[in-house]
Amino acid sequence: MIFIRNFTFIPQSVTVKRGTKITWVNCEDGTADPPTSTSDAGVWDSPSLGSGDAYSRTFDSTAGSTFDYHCGPHPFMKGTVEVE
């Protein structure tokens, strides 16, 4: 799981095995614009995640693939998923 807390993806970088499902969970209190998990390369774009909402994606990519992502409303929030 990747938690969204204090305008940060926690952890910011994860390495997973091929076929792993990652879930992003919004732990913010709901006073800010709802965050997203959005691939920099356009591979995925979650809906806006309200407080307590979650979004999951399975990474079936080739080993060695790296995916950088960000939050749409808060582009300073960045993360990376690497498939091993």
Buried (B, 14 or more C-beta within 10 A) or exposed (E): EBBBEEEBBEEEEBEBEBEBEBEBBBEBEEEEEBBBBBBEEEBBEBEBBEEEBEBEBEBEBEEEBEBBBBBBEBEEBBBBBBBE
